Amino acid sequence: MSSYTRLRTLTRLSPLNFGKNRKDTVQETLDQGAIGRSRIVWYYFFMSNISFVDEILEELGVTEDLRIEKPTTNKRLFEIWESRLSITDEREIQLHVTTKRRSTEWARKAARNSSNSKDRLGFSKSGLQSKNHNH
């Protein structure tokens, strides 16, 4: 039985068909700003069966010295690429991560408060059970 890896080389019009933005094309992901560009580069370095045409890699700052021979991954080269990011891109990505973290924390607090409010109203399992048994 032979084993082979199917390599997908994506262009701007190629649909991603994987990940968070499954239905988006490469161009739509690039249009999302620094977050989209970072996501595309992450796909390149961490997904062994995904590559992009040279034009896209050059636009993203993946120079010849950072290119990898597919099908492989390379975390170290991704970290080098990240260190070369411009300050505005870093700030945009950090703002996105901070905002996402805050919204997650808010959702957790809301869920915790909603479960506590049920207990305060007497709708806990033990409270309803005692009402049913006339205690």
N, C-alpha and C positions, 0 to 999 in steps of 0.2 A: 504494500500500500504506500503510495507516495504522499508526502506531505508538502504543501506549498502555502505560501502566504499571498493573499490577494492585495496588491498595493493600489490604493486609490489616489490618483493625482488630481487634486481639485483646482478648478478655475473659478473666476469670480461668479459665474452663473450656476455653479454646481450646488445642489442642495446638500446640506450637511448630513441629514438622515441619521444623526446620533446626537447624544448630549442634550443639554438643557434647551437649546434652540434648534430642535430637530427639524422644524419646517423651514427654517431660514436658509437663504443661500449664503455663500461666503461673503458676497458684497454686502448683504444686509447686516451680517455680523460685523464686518469692518466699519459700517456706518454708525455703529453704536459707540464710537469713540475709543478711548484708551482701553476700556473694559473689553470691547469686542476684539480689538487688535491683540490684546494680551491673551484672550481666550484662543484665538487662531494660532498664535505662537505656541501656546501650551499644547494644543492638539498636535502641532508639528513635532515638538520635542518628546511628548509623552505617549503618543499613540503610534505604535510601530507600523501600522498598515495605512497611515494617512500622510500624504505629502501635498505640497502645493506647487503651482508653477513658479518658475524663477521670478517672474514679475511681481507676484504677491510677496514672496519672501524678501525681495529687495526693498519693497515699499515698507515692510514691517521692520526693517533693520537687521534681518538675518543675513549677515554678510557671508562671503565664501568661506571664511575661516570658522563660521559657526554651523555650516551645513553638515548634516549627518547622512551617512549611507543608509538608506532604508532597505529592509525593514528592521530598524533598531530604534531604541530610545536613548536619550542622554540628558539626565537631570543637570549635570554640571554645566553643559552648554546653555541650558535654559537660565541658570543662575547668572552666567556671564552676560547673557542677553538682557536680563532684568537689571543688572548693574549699569548697563549702558542707557537705560531709559532716561528721557528728559525729565526735568523736575516737574513740569506741568502734567505729564502723563502719570508720574508717581503720585502727585497730589490728587488727581482725578480718581485713580484706582483706590487710594487710601480713603478718600471721601466715600466712595461706593461701599467699601468694606465696612467702614464705621456706620454708615446709614443702615446697611443691612443688619449689622449686629444690634443696633438700637431697635430696629423694628422687630427683630426676633425676641429681644428682651421684653419689649412691650407686649408682644403676643403671649409670652410666658406669664407675665404678671397678670394680664387680663384673664387667662385661663385659671390661674391660681385664685384670683379674686372671685371669679364666677363660682368656683367650687366652694369657696368659703361662704359666699352669700347663701348658698343652699343650706348649709349647716346653720346659719344664723336664723333662717326662716323656719327651721324645724322640719325640713324635708330630708333629713338624713335617714339612712336605712333603719337604724335603731329607733329613731323618733317615730317614723311611720309604723313600724312594727308594734311599738307600745300603744299607739293610738288604735290600731286594729284589734289589739287584745284588751282594749278598754282599761288601760292603766293610767 
